[in-house]
Amino acid sequence: MEVKLYQRTQRDLASTINQIIDKYWEDGINESQMIELIHQLYKTNNDKFMKNGKYTTIILQQCGKRRLNIVTNILSKIDSIKDNNVL
């Protein structure tokens, strides 16, 4: 699955997150691909993803709880890996 890494707006970012997770739920991509795509989106669009350590309002509204639970788990695993100096 190919996605644009640099998203123009928060709505575009939310839509891309939804597409990635929906594709994973439909078995269109595997778990490692989903994790990598979410991680890349987070790295390149951090300012659109979160403000003051919380998801932006647009992201919250557009993605919903179930998808953001997945995103939160992915990002927390990445942060714990960084803390252990593995990356």
PDB file with SEQRES, HELIX, SHEET and CRYST1 records, atoms N, CA, C and O in Angstrom:
SEQRES   1 A   87  MET GLU VAL LYS LEU TYR GLN ARG THR GLN ARG ASP LEU          
SEQRES   2 A   87  ALA SER THR ILE ASN GLN ILE ILE ASP LYS TYR TRP GLU          
SEQRES   3 A   87  ASP GLY ILE ASN GLU SER GLN MET ILE GLU LEU ILE HIS          
SEQRES   4 A   87  GLN LEU TYR LYS THR ASN ASN ASP LYS PHE MET LYS ASN          
SEQRES   5 A   87  GLY LYS TYR THR THR ILE ILE LEU GLN GLN CYS GLY LYS          
SEQRES   6 A   87  ARG ARG LEU ASN ILE VAL THR ASN ILE LEU SER LYS ILE          
SEQRES   7 A   87  ASP SER ILE LYS ASP ASN ASN VAL LEU                          
HELIX    1 AA1 GLN A   10  TRP A   25  1                                  16    
HELIX    2 AA2 GLU A   31  THR A   44  1                                  14    
HELIX    3 AA3 ASN A   46  PHE A   49  1                                   4    
HELIX    4 AA4 THR A   57  ASP A   83  1                                  27    
SHEET    1 AA1 2 MET A  50  LYS A  51  0                                        
SHEET    2 AA1 2 LYS A  54  TYR A  55 -1                                        
CRYST1    1.000    1.000    1.000  90.00  90.00  90.00 P 1           1          
ATOM      1  N   MET A   1       0.849  -1.175   0.000  1.00  0.00           N  
ATOM      2  CA  MET A   1       0.000   0.000   0.000  1.00  0.00           C  
ATOM      3  C   MET A   1       0.889   1.231   0.000  1.00  0.00           C  
ATOM      4  O   MET A   1       1.825   1.335   0.793  1.00  0.00           O  
ATOM      5  N   GLU A   2       0.597   2.140  -0.873  1.00  0.00           N  
ATOM      6  CA  GLU A   2       1.390   3.348  -0.971  1.00  0.00           C  
ATOM      7  C   GLU A   2       0.572   4.547  -0.507  1.00  0.00           C  
ATOM      8  O   GLU A   2      -0.565   4.743  -0.937  1.00  0.00           O  
ATOM      9  N   VAL A   3       1.163   5.340   0.370  1.00  0.00           N  
ATOM     10  CA  VAL A   3       0.493   6.540   0.875  1.00  0.00           C  
ATOM     11  C   VAL A   3       1.458   7.713   0.791  1.00  0.00           C  
ATOM     12  O   VAL A   3       2.676   7.531   0.792  1.00  0.00           O  
ATOM     13  N   LYS A   4       0.904   8.909   0.718  1.00  0.00           N  
ATOM     14  CA  LYS A   4       1.728  10.114   0.763  1.00  0.00           C  
ATOM     15  C   LYS A   4       2.151  10.318   2.207  1.00  0.00           C  
ATOM     16  O   LYS A   4       1.312  10.328   3.109  1.00  0.00           O  
ATOM     17  N   LEU A   5       3.437  10.480   2.426  1.00  0.00           N  
ATOM     18  CA  LEU A   5       3.928  10.643   3.785  1.00  0.00           C  
ATOM     19  C   LEU A   5       3.672  12.038   4.324  1.00  0.00           C  
ATOM     20  O   LEU A   5       3.429  12.205   5.519  1.00  0.00           O  
ATOM     21  N   TYR A   6       3.722  13.027   3.470  1.00  0.00           N  
ATOM     22  CA  TYR A   6       3.517  14.401   3.905  1.00  0.00           C  
ATOM     23  C   TYR A   6       2.090  14.815   3.578  1.00  0.00           C  
ATOM     24  O   TYR A   6       1.750  15.076   2.424  1.00  0.00           O  
ATOM     25  N   GLN A   7       1.269  14.870   4.607  1.00  0.00           N  
ATOM     26  CA  GLN A   7      -0.145  15.184   4.444  1.00  0.00           C  
ATOM     27  C   GLN A   7      -0.354  16.695   4.507  1.00  0.00           C  
ATOM     28  O   GLN A   7       0.328  17.404   5.246  1.00  0.00           O  
ATOM     29  N   ARG A   8      -1.306  17.166   3.719  1.00  0.00           N  
ATOM     30  CA  ARG A   8      -1.559  18.601   3.620  1.00  0.00           C  
ATOM     31  C   ARG A   8      -2.309  19.131   4.841  1.00  0.00           C  
ATOM     32  O   ARG A   8      -1.954  20.181   5.377  1.00  0.00           O  
ATOM     33  N   THR A   9      -3.336  18.418   5.281  1.00  0.00           N  
ATOM     34  CA  THR A   9      -4.173  18.884   6.388  1.00  0.00           C  
ATOM     35  C   THR A   9      -4.383  17.756   7.395  1.00  0.00           C  
ATOM     36  O   THR A   9      -4.050  16.599   7.138  1.00  0.00           O  
ATOM     37  N   GLN A  10      -4.938  18.120   8.535  1.00  0.00           N  
ATOM     38  CA  GLN A  10      -5.272  17.112   9.538  1.00  0.00           C  
ATOM     39  C   GLN A  10      -6.341  16.163   9.019  1.00  0.00           C  
ATOM     40  O   GLN A  10      -6.316  14.973   9.332  1.00  0.00           O  
ATOM     41  N   ARG A  11      -7.269  16.670   8.236  1.00  0.00           N  
ATOM     42  CA  ARG A  11      -8.310  15.806   7.657  1.00  0.00           C  
ATOM     43  C   ARG A  11      -7.715  14.790   6.689  1.00  0.00           C  
ATOM     44  O   ARG A  11      -8.119  13.627   6.677  1.00  0.00           O  
ATOM     45  N   ASP A  12      -6.758  15.229   5.878  1.00  0.00           N  
ATOM     46  CA  ASP A  12      -6.073  14.305   4.970  1.00  0.00           C  
ATOM     47  C   ASP A  12      -5.332  13.233   5.759  1.00  0.00           C  
ATOM     48  O   ASP A  12      -5.352  12.056   5.400  1.00  0.00           O  
ATOM     49  N   LEU A  13      -4.681  13.653   6.830  1.00  0.00           N  
ATOM     50  CA  LEU A  13      -3.956  12.706   7.678  1.00  0.00           C  
ATOM     51  C   LEU A  13      -4.912  11.690   8.294  1.00  0.00           C  
ATOM     52  O   LEU A  13      -4.635  10.490   8.291  1.00  0.00           O  
ATOM     53  N   ALA A  14      -6.033  12.171   8.819  1.00  0.00           N  
ATOM     54  CA  ALA A  14      -7.022  11.265   9.426  1.00  0.00           C  
ATOM     55  C   ALA A  14      -7.552  10.276   8.395  1.00  0.00           C  
ATOM     56  O   ALA A  14      -7.713   9.092   8.689  1.00  0.00           O  
ATOM     57  N   SER A  15      -7.819  10.756   7.204  1.00  0.00           N  
ATOM     58  CA  SER A  15      -8.316   9.884   6.142  1.00  0.00           C  
ATOM     59  C   SER A  15      -7.294   8.802   5.794  1.00  0.00           C  
ATOM     60  O   SER A  15      -7.655   7.646   5.574  1.00  0.00           O  
ATOM     61  N   THR A  16      -6.031   9.181   5.746  1.00  0.00           N  
ATOM     62  CA  THR A  16      -4.973   8.217   5.436  1.00  0.00           C  
ATOM     63  C   THR A  16      -4.836   7.186   6.548  1.00  0.00           C  
ATOM     64  O   THR A  16      -4.674   5.997   6.274  1.00  0.00           O  
ATOM     65  N   ILE A  17      -4.899   7.629   7.792  1.00  0.00           N  
ATOM     66  CA  ILE A  17      -4.853   6.694   8.930  1.00  0.00           C  
ATOM     67  C   ILE A  17      -6.007   5.702   8.823  1.00  0.00           C  
ATOM     68  O   ILE A  17      -5.817   4.499   9.005  1.00  0.00           O  
ATOM     69  N   ASN A  18      -7.197   6.207   8.530  1.00  0.00           N  
ATOM     70  CA  ASN A  18      -8.374   5.336   8.395  1.00  0.00           C  
ATOM     71  C   ASN A  18      -8.172   4.319   7.276  1.00  0.00           C  
ATOM     72  O   ASN A  18      -8.500   3.144   7.442  1.00  0.00           O  
ATOM     73  N   GLN A  19      -7.637   4.759   6.144  1.00  0.00           N  
ATOM     74  CA  GLN A  19      -7.405   3.845   5.021  1.00  0.00           C  
ATOM     75  C   GLN A  19      -6.426   2.746   5.403  1.00  0.00           C  
ATOM     76  O   GLN A  19      -6.643   1.579   5.077  1.00  0.00           O  
ATOM     77  N   ILE A  20      -5.359   3.110   6.086  1.00  0.00           N  
ATOM     78  CA  ILE A  20      -4.342   2.123   6.478  1.00  0.00           C  
ATOM     79  C   ILE A  20      -4.936   1.082   7.421  1.00  0.00           C  
ATOM     80  O   ILE A  20      -4.770  -0.119   7.205  1.00  0.00           O  
ATOM     81  N   ILE A  21      -5.615   1.531   8.449  1.00  0.00           N  
ATOM     82  CA  ILE A  21      -6.156   0.590   9.439  1.00  0.00           C  
ATOM     83  C   ILE A  21      -7.281  -0.244   8.832  1.00  0.00           C  
ATOM     84  O   ILE A  21      -7.378  -1.441   9.104  1.00  0.00           O  
ATOM     85  N   ASP A  22      -8.133   0.375   8.010  1.00  0.00           N  
ATOM     86  CA  ASP A  22      -9.193  -0.387   7.347  1.00  0.00           C  
ATOM     87  C   ASP A  22      -8.609  -1.444   6.424  1.00  0.00           C  
ATOM     88  O   ASP A  22      -9.121  -2.562   6.354  1.00  0.00           O  
ATOM     89  N   LYS A  23      -7.540  -1.098   5.716  1.00  0.00           N  
ATOM     90  CA  LYS A  23      -6.881  -2.061   4.826  1.00  0.00           C  
ATOM     91  C   LYS A  23      -6.317  -3.231   5.638  1.00  0.00           C  
ATOM     92  O   LYS A  23      -6.367  -4.378   5.194  1.00  0.00           O  
ATOM     93  N   TYR A  24      -5.787  -2.941   6.818  1.00  0.00           N  
ATOM     94  CA  TYR A  24      -5.284  -3.990   7.695  1.00  0.00           C  
ATOM     95  C   TYR A  24      -6.431  -4.890   8.155  1.00  0.00           C  
ATOM     96  O   TYR A  24      -6.300  -6.113   8.136  1.00  0.00           O  
ATOM     97  N   TRP A  25      -7.556  -4.296   8.569  1.00  0.00           N  
ATOM     98  CA  TRP A  25      -8.702  -5.074   9.024  1.00  0.00           C  
ATOM     99  C   TRP A  25      -9.272  -5.940   7.900  1.00  0.00           C  
ATOM    100  O   TRP A  25      -9.834  -7.003   8.159  1.00  0.00           O  
ATOM    101  N   GLU A  26      -9.130  -5.492   6.666  1.00  0.00           N  
ATOM    102  CA  GLU A  26      -9.620  -6.262   5.513  1.00  0.00           C  
ATOM    103  C   GLU A  26      -8.579  -7.256   5.007  1.00  0.00           C  
ATOM    104  O   GLU A  26      -8.790  -7.901   3.980  1.00  0.00           O  
ATOM    105  N   ASP A  27      -7.464  -7.387   5.715  1.00  0.00           N  
ATOM    106  CA  ASP A  27      -6.352  -8.268   5.343  1.00  0.00           C  
ATOM    107  C   ASP A  27      -5.691  -7.863   4.032  1.00  0.00           C  
ATOM    108  O   ASP A  27      -5.153  -8.705   3.314  1.00  0.00           O  
ATOM    109  N   GLY A  28      -5.735  -6.565   3.722  1.00  0.00           N  
ATOM    110  CA  GLY A  28      -5.070  -6.055   2.523  1.00  0.00           C  
ATOM    111  C   GLY A  28      -3.588  -5.806   2.748  1.00  0.00           C  
ATOM    112  O   GLY A  28      -2.796  -5.846   1.806  1.00  0.00           O  
ATOM    113  N   ILE A  29      -3.213  -5.550   3.997  1.00  0.00           N  
ATOM    114  CA  ILE A  29      -1.807  -5.405   4.373  1.00  0.00           C  
ATOM    115  C   ILE A  29      -1.592  -6.154   5.684  1.00  0.00           C  
ATOM    116  O   ILE A  29      -2.534  -6.403   6.435  1.00  0.00           O  
ATOM    117  N   ASN A  30      -0.336  -6.507   5.943  1.00  0.00           N  
ATOM    118  CA  ASN A  30      -0.071  -7.233   7.190  1.00  0.00           C  
ATOM    119  C   ASN A  30       0.238  -6.260   8.322  1.00  0.00           C  
ATOM    120  O   ASN A  30       0.340  -5.052   8.109  1.00  0.00           O  
ATOM    121  N   GLU A  31       0.382  -6.796   9.508  1.00  0.00           N  
ATOM    122  CA  GLU A  31       0.561  -5.980  10.705  1.00  0.00           C  
ATOM    123  C   GLU A  31       1.828  -5.128  10.643  1.00  0.00           C  
ATOM    124  O   GLU A  31       1.801  -3.950  10.996  1.00  0.00           O  
ATOM    125  N   SER A  32       2.925  -5.713  10.199  1.00  0.00           N  
ATOM    126  CA  SER A  32       4.181  -4.955  10.160  1.00  0.00           C  
ATOM    127  C   SER A  32       4.101  -3.797   9.159  1.00  0.00           C  
ATOM    128  O   SER A  32       4.676  -2.736   9.399  1.00  0.00           O  
ATOM    129  N   GLN A  33       3.396  -3.992   8.046  1.00  0.00           N  
ATOM    130  CA  GLN A  33       3.214  -2.907   7.080  1.00  0.00           C  
ATOM    131  C   GLN A  33       2.391  -1.777   7.701  1.00  0.00           C  
ATOM    132  O   GLN A  33       2.715  -0.602   7.534  1.00  0.00           O  
ATOM    133  N   MET A  34       1.333  -2.139   8.412  1.00  0.00           N  
ATOM    134  CA  MET A  34       0.488  -1.136   9.060  1.00  0.00           C  
ATOM    135  C   MET A  34       1.309  -0.349  10.077  1.00  0.00           C  
ATOM    136  O   MET A  34       1.244   0.880  10.106  1.00  0.00           O  
ATOM    137  N   ILE A  35       2.069  -1.036  10.901  1.00  0.00           N  
ATOM    138  CA  ILE A  35       2.880  -0.385  11.930  1.00  0.00           C  
ATOM    139  C   ILE A  35       3.881   0.564  11.285  1.00  0.00           C  
ATOM    140  O   ILE A  35       4.047   1.694  11.744  1.00  0.00           O  
ATOM    141  N   GLU A  36       4.538   0.125  10.247  1.00  0.00           N  
ATOM    142  CA  GLU A  36       5.528   0.963   9.564  1.00  0.00           C  
ATOM    143  C   GLU A  36       4.888   2.207   8.947  1.00  0.00           C  
ATOM    144  O   GLU A  36       5.439   3.303   9.052  1.00  0.00           O  
ATOM    145  N   LEU A  37       3.740   2.046   8.311  1.00  0.00           N  
ATOM    146  CA  LEU A  37       3.059   3.194   7.704  1.00  0.00           C  
ATOM    147  C   LEU A  37       2.612   4.207   8.754  1.00  0.00           C  
ATOM    148  O   LEU A  37       2.794   5.411   8.572  1.00  0.00           O  
ATOM    149  N   ILE A  38       2.032   3.728   9.845  1.00  0.00           N  
ATOM    150  CA  ILE A  38       1.603   4.633  10.913  1.00  0.00           C  
ATOM    151  C   ILE A  38       2.813   5.355  11.509  1.00  0.00           C  
ATOM    152  O   ILE A  38       2.760   6.556  11.773  1.00  0.00           O  
ATOM    153  N   HIS A  39       3.890   4.621  11.715  1.00  0.00           N  
ATOM    154  CA  HIS A  39       5.107   5.221  12.258  1.00  0.00           C  
ATOM    155  C   HIS A  39       5.646   6.310  11.324  1.00  0.00           C  
ATOM    156  O   HIS A  39       6.017   7.390  11.784  1.00  0.00           O  
ATOM    157  N   GLN A  40       5.692   6.037  10.035  1.00  0.00           N  
ATOM    158  CA  GLN A  40       6.175   7.024   9.073  1.00  0.00           C  
ATOM    159  C   GLN A  40       5.284   8.257   9.045  1.00  0.00           C  
ATOM    160  O   GLN A  40       5.779   9.383   8.992  1.00  0.00           O  
ATOM    161  N   LEU A  41       3.971   8.049   9.081  1.00  0.00           N  
ATOM    162  CA  LEU A  41       3.048   9.187   9.115  1.00  0.00           C  
ATOM    163  C   LEU A  41       3.275  10.029  10.360  1.00  0.00           C  
ATOM    164  O   LEU A  41       3.272  11.259  10.294  1.00  0.00           O  
ATOM    165  N   TYR A  42       3.469   9.375  11.479  1.00  0.00           N  
ATOM    166  CA  TYR A  42       3.692  10.097  12.730  1.00  0.00           C  
ATOM    167  C   TYR A  42       4.978  10.924  12.661  1.00  0.00           C  
ATOM    168  O   TYR A  42       4.996  12.082  13.077  1.00  0.00           O  
ATOM    169  N   LYS A  43       6.048  10.332  12.138  1.00  0.00           N  
ATOM    170  CA  LYS A  43       7.320  11.038  12.040  1.00  0.00           C  
ATOM    171  C   LYS A  43       7.226  12.267  11.134  1.00  0.00           C  
ATOM    172  O   LYS A  43       7.799  13.310  11.448  1.00  0.00           O  
ATOM    173  N   THR A  44       6.519  12.155  10.028  1.00  0.00           N  
ATOM    174  CA  THR A  44       6.486  13.243   9.055  1.00  0.00           C  
ATOM    175  C   THR A  44       5.377  14.256   9.302  1.00  0.00           C  
ATOM    176  O   THR A  44       5.414  15.348   8.736  1.00  0.00           O  
ATOM    177  N   ASN A  45       4.393  13.922  10.131  1.00  0.00           N  
ATOM    178  CA  ASN A  45       3.250  14.810  10.374  1.00  0.00           C  
ATOM    179  C   ASN A  45       2.970  14.994  11.855  1.00  0.00           C  
ATOM    180  O   ASN A  45       1.816  15.127  12.263  1.00  0.00           O  
ATOM    181  N   ASN A  46       4.009  15.002  12.646  1.00  0.00           N  
ATOM    182  CA  ASN A  46       3.844  15.072  14.101  1.00  0.00           C  
ATOM    183  C   ASN A  46       2.998  16.269  14.529  1.00  0.00           C  
ATOM    184  O   ASN A  46       2.185  16.153  15.446  1.00  0.00           O  
ATOM    185  N   ASP A  47       3.181  17.413  13.877  1.00  0.00           N  
ATOM    186  CA  ASP A  47       2.441  18.619  14.247  1.00  0.00           C  
ATOM    187  C   ASP A  47       0.952  18.504  13.934  1.00  0.00           C  
ATOM    188  O   ASP A  47       0.135  19.153  14.587  1.00  0.00           O  
ATOM    189  N   LYS A  48       0.590  17.696  12.954  1.00  0.00           N  
ATOM    190  CA  LYS A  48      -0.823  17.499  12.613  1.00  0.00           C  
ATOM    191  C   LYS A  48      -1.445  16.366  13.429  1.00  0.00           C  
ATOM    192  O   LYS A  48      -2.665  16.284  13.569  1.00  0.00           O  
ATOM    193  N   PHE A  49      -0.607  15.513  13.953  1.00  0.00           N  
ATOM    194  CA  PHE A  49      -1.044  14.344  14.713  1.00  0.00           C  
ATOM    195  C   PHE A  49      -1.461  14.730  16.129  1.00  0.00           C  
ATOM    196  O   PHE A  49      -2.547  14.380  16.591  1.00  0.00           O  
ATOM    197  N   MET A  50      -0.569  15.461  16.811  1.00  0.00           N  
ATOM    198  CA  MET A  50      -0.775  15.760  18.223  1.00  0.00           C  
ATOM    199  C   MET A  50      -0.425  17.200  18.541  1.00  0.00           C  
ATOM    200  O   MET A  50       0.429  17.816  17.904  1.00  0.00           O  
ATOM    201  N   LYS A  51      -1.121  17.719  19.555  1.00  0.00           N  
ATOM    202  CA  LYS A  51      -0.796  19.028  20.125  1.00  0.00           C  
ATOM    203  C   LYS A  51      -0.796  18.850  21.640  1.00  0.00           C  
ATOM    204  O   LYS A  51      -1.750  18.325  22.214  1.00  0.00           O  
ATOM    205  N   ASN A  52       0.269  19.288  22.273  1.00  0.00           N  
ATOM    206  CA  ASN A  52       0.418  19.172  23.728  1.00  0.00           C  
ATOM    207  C   ASN A  52       0.254  17.731  24.219  1.00  0.00           C  
ATOM    208  O   ASN A  52      -0.324  17.497  25.280  1.00  0.00           O  
ATOM    209  N   GLY A  53       0.757  16.778  23.452  1.00  0.00           N  
ATOM    210  CA  GLY A  53       0.718  15.385  23.861  1.00  0.00           C  
ATOM    211  C   GLY A  53      -0.611  14.680  23.671  1.00  0.00           C  
ATOM    212  O   GLY A  53      -0.760  13.526  24.073  1.00  0.00           O  
ATOM    213  N   LYS A  54      -1.582  15.354  23.064  1.00  0.00           N  
ATOM    214  CA  LYS A  54      -2.899  14.740  22.814  1.00  0.00           C  
ATOM    215  C   LYS A  54      -3.226  14.823  21.336  1.00  0.00           C  
ATOM    216  O   LYS A  54      -2.783  15.731  20.631  1.00  0.00           O  
ATOM    217  N   TYR A  55      -4.011  13.855  20.880  1.00  0.00           N  
ATOM    218  CA  TYR A  55      -4.444  13.880  19.483  1.00  0.00           C  
ATOM    219  C   TYR A  55      -5.222  15.158  19.213  1.00  0.00           C  
ATOM    220  O   TYR A  55      -5.952  15.645  20.076  1.00  0.00           O  
ATOM    221  N   THR A  56      -5.061  15.697  18.012  1.00  0.00           N  
ATOM    222  CA  THR A  56      -5.808  16.899  17.654  1.00  0.00           C  
ATOM    223  C   THR A  56      -7.293  16.562  17.550  1.00  0.00           C  
ATOM    224  O   THR A  56      -7.663  15.401  17.377  1.00  0.00           O  
ATOM    225  N   THR A  57      -8.125  17.570  17.656  1.00  0.00           N  
ATOM    226  CA  THR A  57      -9.571  17.377  17.628  1.00  0.00           C  
ATOM    227  C   THR A  57     -10.020  16.724  16.326  1.00  0.00           C  
ATOM    228  O   THR A  57     -10.867  15.830  16.338  1.00  0.00           O  
ATOM    229  N   ILE A  58      -9.462  17.162  15.214  1.00  0.00           N  
ATOM    230  CA  ILE A  58      -9.833  16.594  13.907  1.00  0.00           C  
ATOM    231  C   ILE A  58      -9.493  15.109  13.859  1.00  0.00           C  
ATOM    232  O   ILE A  58     -10.302  14.300  13.404  1.00  0.00           O  
ATOM    233  N   ILE A  59      -8.304  14.749  14.326  1.00  0.00           N  
ATOM    234  CA  ILE A  59      -7.897  13.338  14.341  1.00  0.00           C  
ATOM    235  C   ILE A  59      -8.850  12.530  15.216  1.00  0.00           C  
ATOM    236  O   ILE A  59      -9.287  11.446  14.829  1.00  0.00           O  
ATOM    237  N   LEU A  60      -9.172  13.059  16.393  1.00  0.00           N  
ATOM    238  CA  LEU A  60     -10.107  12.357  17.290  1.00  0.00           C  
ATOM    239  C   LEU A  60     -11.454  12.139  16.623  1.00  0.00           C  
ATOM    240  O   LEU A  60     -12.003  11.038  16.676  1.00  0.00           O  
ATOM    241  N   GLN A  61     -11.985  13.167  16.003  1.00  0.00           N  
ATOM    242  CA  GLN A  61     -13.310  13.079  15.396  1.00  0.00           C  
ATOM    243  C   GLN A  61     -13.333  12.174  14.173  1.00  0.00           C  
ATOM    244  O   GLN A  61     -14.269  11.394  13.994  1.00  0.00           O  
ATOM    245  N   GLN A  62     -12.318  12.271  13.341  1.00  0.00           N  
ATOM    246  CA  GLN A  62     -12.325  11.549  12.074  1.00  0.00           C  
ATOM    247  C   GLN A  62     -11.936  10.073  12.210  1.00  0.00           C  
ATOM    248  O   GLN A  62     -12.438   9.229  11.468  1.00  0.00           O  
ATOM    249  N   CYS A  63     -11.052   9.764  13.148  1.00  0.00           N  
ATOM    250  CA  CYS A  63     -10.552   8.391  13.248  1.00  0.00           C  
ATOM    251  C   CYS A  63     -11.365   7.515  14.192  1.00  0.00           C  
ATOM    252  O   CYS A  63     -11.557   6.330  13.922  1.00  0.00           O  
ATOM    253  N   GLY A  64     -11.834   8.070  15.273  1.00  0.00           N  
ATOM    254  CA  GLY A  64     -12.624   7.288  16.211  1.00  0.00           C  
ATOM    255  C   GLY A  64     -11.776   6.495  17.187  1.00  0.00           C  
ATOM    256  O   GLY A  64     -10.561   6.372  17.029  1.00  0.00           O  
ATOM    257  N   LYS A  65     -12.451   5.955  18.210  1.00  0.00           N  
ATOM    258  CA  LYS A  65     -11.775   5.275  19.317  1.00  0.00           C  
ATOM    259  C   LYS A  65     -11.017   4.023  18.898  1.00  0.00           C  
ATOM    260  O   LYS A  65      -9.856   3.844  19.266  1.00  0.00           O  
ATOM    261  N   ARG A  66     -11.661   3.168  18.138  1.00  0.00           N  
ATOM    262  CA  ARG A  66     -11.036   1.881  17.801  1.00  0.00           C  
ATOM    263  C   ARG A  66      -9.744   2.071  17.023  1.00  0.00           C  
ATOM    264  O   ARG A  66      -8.736   1.427  17.314  1.00  0.00           O  
ATOM    265  N   ARG A  67      -9.775   2.949  16.044  1.00  0.00           N  
ATOM    266  CA  ARG A  67      -8.563   3.184  15.251  1.00  0.00           C  
ATOM    267  C   ARG A  67      -7.480   3.861  16.098  1.00  0.00           C  
ATOM    268  O   ARG A  67      -6.307   3.499  16.014  1.00  0.00           O  
ATOM    269  N   LEU A  68      -7.876   4.841  16.912  1.00  0.00           N  
ATOM    270  CA  LEU A  68      -6.879   5.542  17.715  1.00  0.00           C  
ATOM    271  C   LEU A  68      -6.293   4.661  18.809  1.00  0.00           C  
ATOM    272  O   LEU A  68      -5.161   4.889  19.236  1.00  0.00           O  
ATOM    273  N   ASN A  69      -7.030   3.665  19.270  1.00  0.00           N  
ATOM    274  CA  ASN A  69      -6.449   2.689  20.201  1.00  0.00           C  
ATOM    275  C   ASN A  69      -5.294   1.957  19.537  1.00  0.00           C  
ATOM    276  O   ASN A  69      -4.254   1.727  20.155  1.00  0.00           O  
ATOM    277  N   ILE A  70      -5.483   1.595  18.284  1.00  0.00           N  
ATOM    278  CA  ILE A  70      -4.418   0.921  17.530  1.00  0.00           C  
ATOM    279  C   ILE A  70      -3.228   1.855  17.351  1.00  0.00           C  
ATOM    280  O   ILE A  70      -2.084   1.464  17.581  1.00  0.00           O  
ATOM    281  N   VAL A  71      -3.499   3.085  16.941  1.00  0.00           N  
ATOM    282  CA  VAL A  71      -2.432   4.068  16.738  1.00  0.00           C  
ATOM    283  C   VAL A  71      -1.674   4.304  18.044  1.00  0.00           C  
ATOM    284  O   VAL A  71      -0.444   4.355  18.046  1.00  0.00           O  
ATOM    285  N   THR A  72      -2.390   4.446  19.136  1.00  0.00           N  
ATOM    286  CA  THR A  72      -1.757   4.661  20.443  1.00  0.00           C  
ATOM    287  C   THR A  72      -0.849   3.493  20.805  1.00  0.00           C  
ATOM    288  O   THR A  72       0.267   3.698  21.282  1.00  0.00           O  
ATOM    289  N   ASN A  73      -1.317   2.280  20.581  1.00  0.00           N  
ATOM    290  CA  ASN A  73      -0.494   1.099  20.868  1.00  0.00           C  
ATOM    291  C   ASN A  73       0.768   1.085  20.009  1.00  0.00           C  
ATOM    292  O   ASN A  73       1.853   0.775  20.500  1.00  0.00           O  
ATOM    293  N   ILE A  74       0.625   1.417  18.737  1.00  0.00           N  
ATOM    294  CA  ILE A  74       1.786   1.448  17.833  1.00  0.00           C  
ATOM    295  C   ILE A  74       2.789   2.492  18.304  1.00  0.00           C  
ATOM    296  O   ILE A  74       3.985   2.216  18.390  1.00  0.00           O  
ATOM    297  N   LEU A  75       2.302   3.689  18.607  1.00  0.00           N  
ATOM    298  CA  LEU A  75       3.204   4.768  19.006  1.00  0.00           C  
ATOM    299  C   LEU A  75       3.843   4.501  20.362  1.00  0.00           C  
ATOM    300  O   LEU A  75       4.995   4.878  20.578  1.00  0.00           O  
ATOM    301  N   SER A  76       3.129   3.863  21.277  1.00  0.00           N  
ATOM    302  CA  SER A  76       3.721   3.565  22.586  1.00  0.00           C  
ATOM    303  C   SER A  76       4.795   2.493  22.461  1.00  0.00           C  
ATOM    304  O   SER A  76       5.793   2.536  23.181  1.00  0.00           O  
ATOM    305  N   LYS A  77       4.609   1.539  21.567  1.00  0.00           N  
ATOM    306  CA  LYS A  77       5.643   0.516  21.344  1.00  0.00           C  
ATOM    307  C   LYS A  77       6.888   1.149  20.743  1.00  0.00           C  
ATOM    308  O   LYS A  77       8.010   0.795  21.108  1.00  0.00           O  
ATOM    309  N   ILE A  78       6.692   2.078  19.828  1.00  0.00           N  
ATOM    310  CA  ILE A  78       7.828   2.754  19.197  1.00  0.00           C  
ATOM    311  C   ILE A  78       8.581   3.570  20.240  1.00  0.00           C  
ATOM    312  O   ILE A  78       9.812   3.558  20.267  1.00  0.00           O  
ATOM    313  N   ASP A  79       7.850   4.280  21.099  1.00  0.00           N  
ATOM    314  CA  ASP A  79       8.494   5.069  22.142  1.00  0.00           C  
ATOM    315  C   ASP A  79       9.268   4.181  23.111  1.00  0.00           C  
ATOM    316  O   ASP A  79      10.360   4.551  23.544  1.00  0.00           O  
ATOM    317  N   SER A  80       8.720   3.014  23.458  1.00  0.00           N  
ATOM    318  CA  SER A  80       9.427   2.123  24.376  1.00  0.00           C  
ATOM    319  C   SER A  80      10.673   1.539  23.716  1.00  0.00           C  
ATOM    320  O   SER A  80      11.671   1.290  24.393  1.00  0.00           O  
ATOM    321  N   ILE A  81      10.627   1.322  22.417  1.00  0.00           N  
ATOM    322  CA  ILE A  81      11.809   0.834  21.702  1.00  0.00           C  
ATOM    323  C   ILE A  81      12.885   1.914  21.712  1.00  0.00           C  
ATOM    324  O   ILE A  81      14.060   1.619  21.930  1.00  0.00           O  
ATOM    325  N   LYS A  82      12.486   3.176  21.474  1.00  0.00           N  
ATOM    326  CA  LYS A  82      13.445   4.268  21.502  1.00  0.00           C  
ATOM    327  C   LYS A  82      14.064   4.406  22.880  1.00  0.00           C  
ATOM    328  O   LYS A  82      15.262   4.663  22.996  1.00  0.00           O  
ATOM    329  N   ASP A  83      13.265   4.238  23.926  1.00  0.00           N  
ATOM    330  CA  ASP A  83      13.753   4.347  25.291  1.00  0.00           C  
ATOM    331  C   ASP A  83      14.813   3.286  25.588  1.00  0.00           C  
ATOM    332  O   ASP A  83      15.727   3.511  26.381  1.00  0.00           O  
ATOM    333  N   ASN A  84      14.677   2.140  24.948  1.00  0.00           N  
ATOM    334  CA  ASN A  84      15.650   1.054  25.153  1.00  0.00           C  
ATOM    335  C   ASN A  84      16.831   1.152  24.190  1.00  0.00           C  
ATOM    336  O   ASN A  84      17.668   0.251  24.137  1.00  0.00           O  
ATOM    337  N   ASN A  85      16.897   2.248  23.425  1.00  0.00           N  
ATOM    338  CA  ASN A  85      17.984   2.500  22.471  1.00  0.00           C  
ATOM    339  C   ASN A  85      18.124   1.412  21.419  1.00  0.00           C  
ATOM    340  O   ASN A  85      19.231   1.131  20.959  1.00  0.00           O  
ATOM    341  N   VAL A  86      17.022   0.804  21.039  1.00  0.00           N  
ATOM    342  CA  VAL A  86      17.066  -0.228  20.012  1.00  0.00           C  
ATOM    343  C   VAL A  86      17.063   0.414  18.627  1.00  0.00           C  
ATOM    344  O   VAL A  86      17.726  -0.075  17.713  1.00  0.00           O  
ATOM    345  N   LEU A  87      16.324   1.497  18.474  1.00  0.00           N  
ATOM    346  CA  LEU A  87      16.274   2.171  17.165  1.00  0.00           C  
ATOM    347  C   LEU A  87      17.468   3.067  16.966  1.00  0.00           C  
ATOM    348  O   LEU A  87      17.590   3.710  15.924  1.00  0.00           O  
TER     349      LEU A  87                                                      
END                                                                             
